[in-house]
Amino acid sequence: MSVTELLIAVINAEVFKKETTFPDKLNKEDIDALYALSKKQDLAHIVASFLEKRNIVTDSFTRQKLMSVYRREQLDYEENRVRALFESEGID
């Protein structure tokens, strides 16, 4: 199974909740390649969640998952600041 196929299988399983075939074990090269591709596509947090459910935990994927949460929190914070500004200025 190619790295692209692995990533598609992970997306199908994690996002679309589809049954998918996924290797029981991944070697370090497969995990590194999956990380590189998923990070390039900004999907590493999805892959991290998928791998954690299968008890495959790596520092790099965990870091990307935490960064994803951090980015989401930053977006929420900025959205609330803009919303508060609009409300204070009476803009609908």
C-alpha positions, 0 to 999 in steps of 0.5 A: 500500500502506497503512502497516498493510499494509506493517507486516503484510507485514514481520511476515509476511516477518520473523517467519513467513518468508512470501513477501511483496510489498514495494515496492522503494523507500520514500519518507521519508514511508513510512519515517517512517509505518512507524517511527511505527506499528511503534514504537507497536506495539513492533515497530520492531526487527523492521522494522529487521531487515527493512529492513537486509536490503534495505539500507534503514538509518535511525538511528531503526530502528537505535536501536530495534533496539539498544534491543530488545537492551538490554531483552532483556539487562536481562530476562535479568539480572533473571531470573538475579538472581531465579533466584539468589535462589530457589536461595539460599533453597532455593525450587523 
